[in-house]
Amino acid sequence: MTLMTLWSLFTKILDISIVWFLFYFILKSIRNNIKMILIVKGVLLVIFIEILSKILNLYTVGLLLEYVLDWGPLAIIVIFQPEIRSMLESFGRTQLLGRHKILTVDEREKIVTEIMKSIEFLKKNRIGALIVIERDVSLQEYIGRATKIYADISSELLSNLFYPSSPLHDGGVIIQGDKISCAGAVFRTSMSPNISKKLGTRHRAALGIAEESDALALIVSEENGRISIAYDGKLNYNLTLDEFRMTLIEELKPKTEIFYGSDATDEEGDVHE
């Protein structure tokens, strides 16, 4: 096999790999974004009607659909510009190694302990809260518009940020690694038709950020003190403290464990709901 043949084979494999990666990313983004799913459904419906009109010789319908197909892509870009921008930003900001993954086992345990202390206090006193933990997809878009803090995670600080007299209590807190990056963050709310109308803005904002990124969104309801976690485009509502803790521990585990010499310890087995 000549060098030219090897190079040709390499470029073909690279070409196919890039195409498959792009398809994978697009499908993953669509799966996690309700609005993108609606776009795809609409496009497929238009294509289906166009094919049907040709088979049945529906002249008027076909003529109208020709205009839709000609100008549709431009209309989609204009109407759904925020969603398309969000998808492209997530592509550009996806990290090969999420910030939470560089934490040691002890550091993650400390973070979970401090968060749980705060959650228990907020739940008991029915103080509304939204805590978002960044994972692989960067949340810099929201951090940039919020009030910067960059402080160590502590239950006292988290609880005080959401206390009703605090000027930042209405927004969300974003955690990066073992630091509280900002407070007062405002997130886009979910447009999912499946979410209960009884749930308020916090739950819709939590589900919204879980739909457009891989972040963990922790919610405490100020109406009834119920606690929930949103991730992977789903809202796990009204959890017990034990369920909440175990879900948090499980989701904060890195996909590949990182060992730190003699400090490394085996983690607990997987937890399944």
Summary of the structure (lengths in Angstrom):
residues: 273
radius of gyration: 22.9
end to end distance: 53.6
largest distance: 75.1
contacts: 774
relative contact order: 0.11
helix: 54%
strand: 14%
